[in-house]
């Protein structure tokens, strides 16, 4: 994190420090939970006095953007979680239609994000995507199910960052949080569908390739195709699971009925 803060060029006031940290949070450079450098180091990087820095940090903390942990330094506060309140999150988790609406929303918004990413991704953005795809390939090769699922979310985070649109960034981050916090428990069912792991990897590669090639139309279509596949696969997995449940009940009922018939003869 030592390279992301810049010296204050002009009057070196607390307001200028505040504005720079605000921008880093808004642009997604600083994420929820990130720890800021210590006071001495941060003042050195900004080239401001420590009293000015303290005023700036106090202002940001008062507005809920930073939080100080006793003995643990200063961290970026959980600003994303505020987009979905706990009551709303609970409602989403309990209603089946919410899953459908969630995927419908993601299909359209991620299509825009992928399109923008293909237009706007920098060489550093592409380098990050390169690393994530390499890790995704490795997780797939080793069959690390949990790691593969988490890298899936990380990949979509990165595509959104490549879009360089602050509103897209924070709204989609809040959507991905619903996944990482297990609000949609059935998302992992997708990985149980035969051939799904291979299909998902190919879809991520298609999005990645289109962004890297700077092809907005292809990136948009690849993103939409991916979410449509996820939606179909979740439905298939749920139906398959329900069929298995019914089959087990039938087998149990008929077995017990058969045992009862033998007893009475």
Phi and psi restraints in degrees (value plus and minus 20) as a CYANA .aco file:
   2 UNK   PHI     -90.9   -50.9
   2 UNK   PSI     -35.4     4.6
   3 UNK   PHI    -122.1   -82.1
   3 UNK   PSI     -20.3    19.7
   4 UNK   PHI    -113.1   -73.1
   4 UNK   PSI     -35.0     5.0
   5 UNK   PHI    -118.0   -78.0
   5 UNK   PSI     120.4   160.4
   6 UNK   PHI    -135.8   -95.8
   6 UNK   PSI     131.1   171.1
   7 UNK   PHI     -82.9   -42.9
   7 UNK   PSI     123.3   163.3
   8 UNK   PHI     -96.6   -56.6
   8 UNK   PSI     102.8   142.8
   9 UNK   PHI    -101.0   -61.0
   9 UNK   PSI     -52.4   -12.4
  10 UNK   PHI    -128.2   -88.2
  10 UNK   PSI    -125.0   -85.0
  11 UNK   PHI    -101.3   -61.3
  11 UNK   PSI     -27.6    12.4
  12 UNK   PHI      34.6    74.6
  12 UNK   PSI      38.9    78.9
  13 UNK   PHI    -127.1   -87.1
  13 UNK   PSI     146.1   186.1
  14 UNK   PHI     -81.3   -41.3
  14 UNK   PSI     -55.4   -15.4
  15 UNK   PHI     -79.7   -39.7
  15 UNK   PSI     -59.0   -19.0
  16 UNK   PHI     -89.5   -49.5
  16 UNK   PSI     -55.3   -15.3
  17 UNK   PHI     -85.7   -45.7
  17 UNK   PSI     -64.4   -24.4
  18 UNK   PHI     -77.1   -37.1
  18 UNK   PSI     -67.8   -27.8
  19 UNK   PHI     -82.1   -42.1
  19 UNK   PSI     -58.4   -18.4
  20 UNK   PHI     -88.7   -48.7
  20 UNK   PSI     -63.3   -23.3
  21 UNK   PHI     -88.0   -48.0
  21 UNK   PSI     -58.7   -18.7
  22 UNK   PHI     -75.7   -35.7
  22 UNK   PSI     -67.7   -27.7
  23 UNK   PHI     -82.1   -42.1
  23 UNK   PSI     -59.9   -19.9
  24 UNK   PHI     -85.0   -45.0
  24 UNK   PSI     -55.1   -15.1
  25 UNK   PHI     -92.1   -52.1
  25 UNK   PSI     -65.1   -25.1
  26 UNK   PHI     -84.5   -44.5
  26 UNK   PSI     -57.1   -17.1
  27 UNK   PHI    -101.3   -61.3
  27 UNK   PSI     -23.8    16.2
  28 UNK   PHI      62.5   102.5
  28 UNK   PSI     -10.9    29.1
  29 UNK   PHI     -91.4   -51.4
  29 UNK   PSI     -66.3   -26.3
  30 UNK   PHI    -113.5   -73.5
  30 UNK   PSI     105.6   145.6
  31 UNK   PHI    -128.5   -88.5
  31 UNK   PSI     144.2   184.2
  32 UNK   PHI     -71.5   -31.5
  32 UNK   PSI     108.7   148.7
  33 UNK   PHI      70.2   110.2
  33 UNK   PSI     -34.1     5.9
  34 UNK   PHI     -81.1   -41.1
  34 UNK   PSI     117.8   157.8
  35 UNK   PHI    -115.5   -75.5
  35 UNK   PSI     111.9   151.9
  36 UNK   PHI     -98.2   -58.2
  36 UNK   PSI     134.8   174.8
  37 UNK   PHI     -78.3   -38.3
  37 UNK   PSI     141.7   181.7
  38 UNK   PHI     -80.3   -40.3
  38 UNK   PSI     142.0   182.0
  39 UNK   PHI     -76.1   -36.1
  39 UNK   PSI     -65.3   -25.3
  40 UNK   PHI     -81.9   -41.9
  40 UNK   PSI     -66.5   -26.5
  41 UNK   PHI     -88.0   -48.0
  41 UNK   PSI     -60.3   -20.3
  42 UNK   PHI     -87.0   -47.0
  42 UNK   PSI     -60.4   -20.4
  43 UNK   PHI     -82.6   -42.6
  43 UNK   PSI     -57.1   -17.1
  44 UNK   PHI     -85.6   -45.6
  44 UNK   PSI     -62.3   -22.3
  45 UNK   PHI     -87.9   -47.9
  45 UNK   PSI     -59.4   -19.4
  46 UNK   PHI     -96.5   -56.5
  46 UNK   PSI     -39.7     0.3
  47 UNK   PHI      40.0    80.0
  47 UNK   PSI      29.1    69.1
  48 UNK   PHI    -148.0  -108.0
  48 UNK   PSI     145.0   185.0
  49 UNK   PHI     -93.3   -53.3
  49 UNK   PSI     138.4   178.4
  50 UNK   PHI     -86.8   -46.8
  50 UNK   PSI     -54.9   -14.9
  51 UNK   PHI     -80.7   -40.7
  51 UNK   PSI     -60.3   -20.3
  52 UNK   PHI     -84.3   -44.3
  52 UNK   PSI     -63.3   -23.3
  53 UNK   PHI     -81.4   -41.4
  53 UNK   PSI     -64.3   -24.3
  54 UNK   PHI     -80.0   -40.0
  54 UNK   PSI     -61.4   -21.4
  55 UNK   PHI     -80.5   -40.5
  55 UNK   PSI     -62.1   -22.1
  56 UNK   PHI     -85.2   -45.2
  56 UNK   PSI     -66.3   -26.3
  57 UNK   PHI     -85.6   -45.6
  57 UNK   PSI     -57.9   -17.9
  58 UNK   PHI     -83.7   -43.7
  58 UNK   PSI     -60.0   -20.0
  59 UNK   PHI     -83.6   -43.6
  59 UNK   PSI     -64.4   -24.4
  60 UNK   PHI     -87.5   -47.5
  60 UNK   PSI     -56.4   -16.4
  61 UNK   PHI     -88.2   -48.2
  61 UNK   PSI     -59.7   -19.7
  62 UNK   PHI     -83.4   -43.4
  62 UNK   PSI     -46.7    -6.7
  63 UNK   PHI    -113.0   -73.0
  63 UNK   PSI     -15.7    24.3
  64 UNK   PHI      61.2   101.2
  64 UNK   PSI      -5.5    34.5
  65 UNK   PHI    -111.5   -71.5
  65 UNK   PSI     -47.5    -7.5
  66 UNK   PHI    -145.2  -105.2
  66 UNK   PSI     137.7   177.7
  67 UNK   PHI    -159.1  -119.1
  67 UNK   PSI     122.1   162.1
  68 UNK   PHI    -127.5   -87.5
  68 UNK   PSI     106.9   146.9
  69 UNK   PHI    -124.0   -84.0
  69 UNK   PSI     106.7   146.7
  70 UNK   PHI     -73.5   -33.5
  70 UNK   PSI      98.5   138.5
  71 UNK   PHI      54.6    94.6
  71 UNK   PSI     -17.6    22.4
  72 UNK   PHI    -140.5  -100.5
  72 UNK   PSI     -13.1    26.9
  73 UNK   PHI      62.7   102.7
  73 UNK   PSI    -189.5  -149.5
  74 UNK   PHI    -125.7   -85.7
  74 UNK   PSI     110.8   150.8
  75 UNK   PHI    -146.8  -106.8
  75 UNK   PSI     138.2   178.2
  76 UNK   PHI     -91.4   -51.4
  76 UNK   PSI     110.7   150.7
  77 UNK   PHI     -93.1   -53.1
  77 UNK   PSI     148.4   188.4
  78 UNK   PHI    -100.8   -60.8
  78 UNK   PSI      58.7    98.7
  79 UNK   PHI    -102.9   -62.9
  79 UNK   PSI     -43.6    -3.6
  80 UNK   PHI     -91.0   -51.0
  80 UNK   PSI     -61.6   -21.6
  81 UNK   PHI     -78.7   -38.7
  81 UNK   PSI     -41.0    -1.0
  82 UNK   PHI     -90.3   -50.3
  82 UNK   PSI     -36.0     4.0
  83 UNK   PHI     -91.7   -51.7
  83 UNK   PSI     -49.6    -9.6
  84 UNK   PHI    -142.1  -102.1
  84 UNK   PSI      89.6   129.6
  85 UNK   PHI     -91.6   -51.6
  85 UNK   PSI     142.4   182.4
  86 UNK   PHI     -78.8   -38.8
  86 UNK   PSI     -64.7   -24.7
  87 UNK   PHI     -79.7   -39.7
  87 UNK   PSI     -60.1   -20.1
  88 UNK   PHI     -87.5   -47.5
  88 UNK   PSI     -62.6   -22.6
  89 UNK   PHI     -79.5   -39.5
  89 UNK   PSI     -62.3   -22.3
  90 UNK   PHI     -82.9   -42.9
  90 UNK   PSI     -61.2   -21.2
  91 UNK   PHI     -84.2   -44.2
  91 UNK   PSI     -63.3   -23.3
  92 UNK   PHI     -79.1   -39.1
  92 UNK   PSI     -62.4   -22.4
  93 UNK   PHI     -88.7   -48.7
  93 UNK   PSI     -40.8    -0.8
  94 UNK   PHI    -118.9   -78.9
  94 UNK   PSI     -27.9    12.1
  95 UNK   PHI    -139.5   -99.5
  95 UNK   PSI     103.9   143.9
  96 UNK   PHI     -79.9   -39.9
  96 UNK   PSI     -58.6   -18.6
  97 UNK   PHI     -82.3   -42.3
  97 UNK   PSI     -47.3    -7.3
  98 UNK   PHI     -81.4   -41.4
  98 UNK   PSI     -54.1   -14.1
  99 UNK   PHI     -84.4   -44.4
  99 UNK   PSI     -64.6   -24.6
 100 UNK   PHI     -81.9   -41.9
 100 UNK   PSI     -65.8   -25.8
 101 UNK   PHI     -85.0   -45.0
 101 UNK   PSI     -58.3   -18.3
 102 UNK   PHI     -80.1   -40.1
 102 UNK   PSI     -67.7   -27.7
 103 UNK   PHI     -89.7   -49.7
 103 UNK   PSI     -55.7   -15.7
 104 UNK   PHI     -80.9   -40.9
 104 UNK   PSI     -64.8   -24.8
 105 UNK   PHI     -82.6   -42.6
 105 UNK   PSI     -67.1   -27.1
 106 UNK   PHI     -82.5   -42.5
 106 UNK   PSI     -58.4   -18.4
 107 UNK   PHI     -78.4   -38.4
 107 UNK   PSI     -64.0   -24.0
 108 UNK   PHI     -95.0   -55.0
 108 UNK   PSI     -64.1   -24.1
 109 UNK   PHI     -92.4   -52.4
 109 UNK   PSI     -60.0   -20.0
 110 UNK   PHI     -88.6   -48.6
 110 UNK   PSI     -48.1    -8.1
 111 UNK   PHI     -82.9   -42.9
 111 UNK   PSI     -62.8   -22.8
 112 UNK   PHI     -85.2   -45.2
 112 UNK   PSI     -64.6   -24.6
 113 UNK   PHI     -80.5   -40.5
 113 UNK   PSI     -63.6   -23.6
 114 UNK   PHI     -85.6   -45.6
 114 UNK   PSI     -59.9   -19.9
 115 UNK   PHI     -81.8   -41.8
 115 UNK   PSI     -68.0   -28.0
 116 UNK   PHI     -83.1   -43.1
 116 UNK   PSI     -58.7   -18.7
 117 UNK   PHI     -81.2   -41.2
 117 UNK   PSI     -60.6   -20.6
 118 UNK   PHI     -84.4   -44.4
 118 UNK   PSI     -49.4    -9.4
 119 UNK   PHI    -103.5   -63.5
 119 UNK   PSI     -51.8   -11.8
 120 UNK   PHI    -137.4   -97.4
 120 UNK   PSI     -31.3     8.7
 121 UNK   PHI     -78.4   -38.4
 121 UNK   PSI     113.3   153.3
 122 UNK   PHI    -110.3   -70.3
 122 UNK   PSI     154.3   194.3
 123 UNK   PHI     -82.6   -42.6
 123 UNK   PSI     -54.7   -14.7
 124 UNK   PHI     -88.9   -48.9
 124 UNK   PSI     -58.4   -18.4
 125 UNK   PHI     -79.3   -39.3
 125 UNK   PSI     -66.1   -26.1
 126 UNK   PHI     -86.5   -46.5
 126 UNK   PSI     -54.1   -14.1
 127 UNK   PHI     -84.0   -44.0
 127 UNK   PSI     -58.3   -18.3
 128 UNK   PHI     -85.6   -45.6
 128 UNK   PSI     -64.3   -24.3
 129 UNK   PHI     -81.4   -41.4
 129 UNK   PSI     -58.2   -18.2
 130 UNK   PHI     -76.4   -36.4
 130 UNK   PSI     -66.6   -26.6
 131 UNK   PHI     -86.3   -46.3
 131 UNK   PSI     -61.0   -21.0
 132 UNK   PHI     -86.0   -46.0
 132 UNK   PSI     -61.6   -21.6
 133 UNK   PHI     -85.0   -45.0
 133 UNK   PSI     -56.9   -16.9
 134 UNK   PHI     -83.2   -43.2
 134 UNK   PSI     -61.7   -21.7
 135 UNK   PHI     -87.4   -47.4
 135 UNK   PSI     -57.1   -17.1
 136 UNK   PHI     -84.7   -44.7
 136 UNK   PSI     -62.7   -22.7
 137 UNK   PHI     -80.6   -40.6
 137 UNK   PSI     -61.6   -21.6
 138 UNK   PHI     -87.6   -47.6
 138 UNK   PSI     -63.0   -23.0
 139 UNK   PHI     -82.7   -42.7
 139 UNK   PSI     -57.3   -17.3
 140 UNK   PHI     -87.4   -47.4
 140 UNK   PSI     -61.9   -21.9
 141 UNK   PHI     -83.7   -43.7
 141 UNK   PSI     -60.5   -20.5
 142 UNK   PHI    -105.1   -65.1
 142 UNK   PSI     -30.2     9.8
 143 UNK   PHI      52.5    92.5
 143 UNK   PSI       6.1    46.1
 144 UNK   PHI     -99.0   -59.0
 144 UNK   PSI      74.0   114.0
 145 UNK   PHI     -78.6   -38.6
 145 UNK   PSI     -72.0   -32.0
 146 UNK   PHI     -83.9   -43.9
 146 UNK   PSI     -62.9   -22.9
 147 UNK   PHI     -84.3   -44.3
 147 UNK   PSI     -60.5   -20.5
 148 UNK   PHI     -81.4   -41.4
 148 UNK   PSI     -62.0   -22.0
 149 UNK   PHI     -86.3   -46.3
 149 UNK   PSI     -58.9   -18.9
 150 UNK   PHI     -91.6   -51.6
 150 UNK   PSI     -58.0   -18.0
 151 UNK   PHI     -87.0   -47.0
 151 UNK   PSI     -50.3   -10.3
 152 UNK   PHI     -75.0   -35.0
 152 UNK   PSI     -70.0   -30.0
 153 UNK   PHI     -83.9   -43.9
 153 UNK   PSI     -61.5   -21.5
 154 UNK   PHI     -82.1   -42.1
 154 UNK   PSI     -57.4   -17.4
 155 UNK   PHI     -80.4   -40.4
 155 UNK   PSI     -66.3   -26.3
 156 UNK   PHI     -87.6   -47.6
 156 UNK   PSI     -54.8   -14.8
 157 UNK   PHI     -76.4   -36.4
 157 UNK   PSI     -68.3   -28.3
 158 UNK   PHI     -84.5   -44.5
 158 UNK   PSI     -61.3   -21.3
 159 UNK   PHI     -80.2   -40.2
 159 UNK   PSI     -62.8   -22.8
 160 UNK   PHI     -82.6   -42.6
 160 UNK   PSI     -60.0   -20.0
 161 UNK   PHI     -83.3   -43.3
 161 UNK   PSI     -57.5   -17.5
 162 UNK   PHI     -85.4   -45.4
 162 UNK   PSI     -40.3    -0.3
 163 UNK   PHI     -92.0   -52.0
 163 UNK   PSI     -41.6    -1.6
 164 UNK   PHI      33.3    73.3
 164 UNK   PSI      28.3    68.3
 165 UNK   PHI    -151.4  -111.4
 165 UNK   PSI      96.6   136.6
 166 UNK   PHI     -84.7   -44.7
 166 UNK   PSI     -56.2   -16.2
 167 UNK   PHI     -90.7   -50.7
 167 UNK   PSI     -64.5   -24.5
 168 UNK   PHI     -77.4   -37.4
 168 UNK   PSI     -64.4   -24.4
 169 UNK   PHI     -76.5   -36.5
 169 UNK   PSI     -70.9   -30.9
 170 UNK   PHI     -99.0   -59.0
 170 UNK   PSI     -53.6   -13.6
 171 UNK   PHI     -89.7   -49.7
 171 UNK   PSI     -61.3   -21.3
 172 UNK   PHI     -90.5   -50.5
 172 UNK   PSI     -55.4   -15.4
 173 UNK   PHI     -79.9   -39.9
 173 UNK   PSI     -60.0   -20.0
 174 UNK   PHI     -86.7   -46.7
 174 UNK   PSI     -53.7   -13.7
 175 UNK   PHI     -86.9   -46.9
 175 UNK   PSI     -63.0   -23.0
 176 UNK   PHI     -87.7   -47.7
 176 UNK   PSI     -47.7    -7.7
 177 UNK   PHI     -83.6   -43.6
 177 UNK   PSI     -55.2   -15.2
 178 UNK   PHI     -79.3   -39.3
 178 UNK   PSI     -53.8   -13.8
 179 UNK   PHI     -92.2   -52.2
 179 UNK   PSI     -71.2   -31.2
 180 UNK   PHI     -85.8   -45.8
 180 UNK   PSI     -45.0    -5.0
 181 UNK   PHI    -112.2   -72.2
 181 UNK   PSI     -15.7    24.3
 182 UNK   PHI      56.6    96.6
 182 UNK   PSI       0.8    40.8
 183 UNK   PHI     -82.8   -42.8
 183 UNK   PSI     -59.2   -19.2
 184 UNK   PHI    -121.3   -81.3
 184 UNK   PSI      65.6   105.6
 185 UNK   PHI     -81.0   -41.0
 185 UNK   PSI     -49.4    -9.4
 186 UNK   PHI    -100.3   -60.3
 186 UNK   PSI     -17.8    22.2
 187 UNK   PHI     -82.8   -42.8
 187 UNK   PSI     -51.7   -11.7
 188 UNK   PHI     -94.6   -54.6
 188 UNK   PSI     -33.1     6.9
 189 UNK   PHI     -81.7   -41.7
 189 UNK   PSI     -48.4    -8.4
 190 UNK   PHI     -76.8   -36.8
 190 UNK   PSI     -58.4   -18.4
 191 UNK   PHI     -90.4   -50.4
 191 UNK   PSI     -32.3     7.7
 192 UNK   PHI    -109.5   -69.5
 192 UNK   PSI     -31.3     8.7
 193 UNK   PHI     -91.3   -51.3
 193 UNK   PSI     112.2   152.2
 194 UNK   PHI     -74.0   -34.0
 194 UNK   PSI     107.9   147.9
 195 UNK   PHI      60.8   100.8
 195 UNK   PSI     -20.4    19.6
 196 UNK   PHI     -86.9   -46.9
 196 UNK   PSI     -61.2   -21.2
 197 UNK   PHI     -80.8   -40.8
 197 UNK   PSI     -62.1   -22.1
 198 UNK   PHI     -87.9   -47.9
 198 UNK   PSI     -61.1   -21.1
 199 UNK   PHI     -84.7   -44.7
 199 UNK   PSI     -63.9   -23.9
 200 UNK   PHI     -82.9   -42.9
 200 UNK   PSI     -61.9   -21.9
 201 UNK   PHI     -82.0   -42.0
 201 UNK   PSI     -63.2   -23.2
 202 UNK   PHI     -83.5   -43.5
 202 UNK   PSI     -57.4   -17.4
 203 UNK   PHI     -88.0   -48.0
 203 UNK   PSI     -61.5   -21.5
 204 UNK   PHI     -83.8   -43.8
 204 UNK   PSI     -59.3   -19.3
 205 UNK   PHI     -82.9   -42.9
 205 UNK   PSI     -57.8   -17.8
 206 UNK   PHI     -85.2   -45.2
 206 UNK   PSI     -62.7   -22.7
 207 UNK   PHI     -82.7   -42.7
 207 UNK   PSI     -67.4   -27.4
 208 UNK   PHI     -78.5   -38.5
 208 UNK   PSI     -66.8   -26.8
 209 UNK   PHI     -84.2   -44.2
 209 UNK   PSI     -59.3   -19.3
 210 UNK   PHI     -88.7   -48.7
 210 UNK   PSI     -59.8   -19.8
 211 UNK   PHI     -84.8   -44.8
 211 UNK   PSI     -64.7   -24.7
 212 UNK   PHI     -84.4   -44.4
 212 UNK   PSI     -53.5   -13.5
 213 UNK   PHI    -100.9   -60.9
 213 UNK   PSI     -26.9    13.1
 214 UNK   PHI      48.8    88.8
 214 UNK   PSI      16.8    56.8
 215 UNK   PHI    -129.2   -89.2
 215 UNK   PSI      73.1   113.1
 216 UNK   PHI     -80.4   -40.4
 216 UNK   PSI     -62.5   -22.5
 217 UNK   PHI     -84.3   -44.3
 217 UNK   PSI     -63.7   -23.7
 218 UNK   PHI     -86.5   -46.5
 218 UNK   PSI     -59.0   -19.0
 219 UNK   PHI     -84.5   -44.5
 219 UNK   PSI     -62.7   -22.7
 220 UNK   PHI     -81.3   -41.3
 220 UNK   PSI     -68.0   -28.0
 221 UNK   PHI     -85.8   -45.8
 221 UNK   PSI     -60.2   -20.2
 222 UNK   PHI     -82.6   -42.6
 222 UNK   PSI     -59.7   -19.7
 223 UNK   PHI     -86.2   -46.2
 223 UNK   PSI     -61.6   -21.6
 224 UNK   PHI     -87.4   -47.4
 224 UNK   PSI     -62.0   -22.0
 225 UNK   PHI     -81.0   -41.0
 225 UNK   PSI     -57.9   -17.9
 226 UNK   PHI     -84.1   -44.1
 226 UNK   PSI     -69.5   -29.5
 227 UNK   PHI     -88.2   -48.2
 227 UNK   PSI     -55.4   -15.4
 228 UNK   PHI     -82.0   -42.0
 228 UNK   PSI     -60.2   -20.2
 229 UNK   PHI     -84.5   -44.5
 229 UNK   PSI     -63.4   -23.4
 230 UNK   PHI     -79.0   -39.0
 230 UNK   PSI     -63.1   -23.1
 231 UNK   PHI     -82.0   -42.0
 231 UNK   PSI     -66.7   -26.7
 232 UNK   PHI     -83.8   -43.8
 232 UNK   PSI     -60.3   -20.3
 233 UNK   PHI     -88.7   -48.7
 233 UNK   PSI     -58.4   -18.4
 234 UNK   PHI     -82.8   -42.8
 234 UNK   PSI     -61.6   -21.6
 235 UNK   PHI     -84.1   -44.1
 235 UNK   PSI     -64.4   -24.4
 236 UNK   PHI     -82.1   -42.1
 236 UNK   PSI     -63.0   -23.0
 237 UNK   PHI     -85.2   -45.2
 237 UNK   PSI     -60.5   -20.5
 238 UNK   PHI     -86.9   -46.9
 238 UNK   PSI     -63.4   -23.4
 239 UNK   PHI     -84.2   -44.2
 239 UNK   PSI     -62.3   -22.3
 240 UNK   PHI     -81.8   -41.8
 240 UNK   PSI     -62.3   -22.3
 241 UNK   PHI     -83.7   -43.7
 241 UNK   PSI     -58.8   -18.8
 242 UNK   PHI     -89.0   -49.0
 242 UNK   PSI     -58.7   -18.7
 243 UNK   PHI     -80.9   -40.9
 243 UNK   PSI     -62.4   -22.4
 244 UNK   PHI     -84.2   -44.2
 244 UNK   PSI     -58.8   -18.8
 245 UNK   PHI     -83.0   -43.0
 245 UNK   PSI     -66.0   -26.0
 246 UNK   PHI     -84.3   -44.3
 246 UNK   PSI     -61.1   -21.1
 247 UNK   PHI     -81.6   -41.6
 247 UNK   PSI     -61.3   -21.3
 248 UNK   PHI     -83.7   -43.7
 248 UNK   PSI     -61.1   -21.1
 249 UNK   PHI     -83.8   -43.8
 249 UNK   PSI     -62.3   -22.3
 250 UNK   PHI     -81.3   -41.3
 250 UNK   PSI     -67.2   -27.2
 251 UNK   PHI     -80.4   -40.4
 251 UNK   PSI     -63.4   -23.4
 252 UNK   PHI     -83.9   -43.9
 252 UNK   PSI     -65.9   -25.9
 253 UNK   PHI     -81.7   -41.7
 253 UNK   PSI     -64.3   -24.3
 254 UNK   PHI     -92.3   -52.3
 254 UNK   PSI     -52.8   -12.8
 255 UNK   PHI     -86.1   -46.1
 255 UNK   PSI     -64.5   -24.5
 256 UNK   PHI     -86.7   -46.7
 256 UNK   PSI     -56.9   -16.9
 257 UNK   PHI     -86.0   -46.0
 257 UNK   PSI     -58.6   -18.6
 258 UNK   PHI     -86.2   -46.2
 258 UNK   PSI     -61.2   -21.2
 259 UNK   PHI     -83.1   -43.1
 259 UNK   PSI     -58.8   -18.8
 260 UNK   PHI     -85.8   -45.8
 260 UNK   PSI     -58.3   -18.3
 261 UNK   PHI     -85.8   -45.8
 261 UNK   PSI     -57.9   -17.9
 262 UNK   PHI     -85.8   -45.8
 262 UNK   PSI     -56.1   -16.1
 263 UNK   PHI     -85.8   -45.8
 263 UNK   PSI     -55.4   -15.4
 264 UNK   PHI    -106.2   -66.2
 264 UNK   PSI     -26.8    13.2
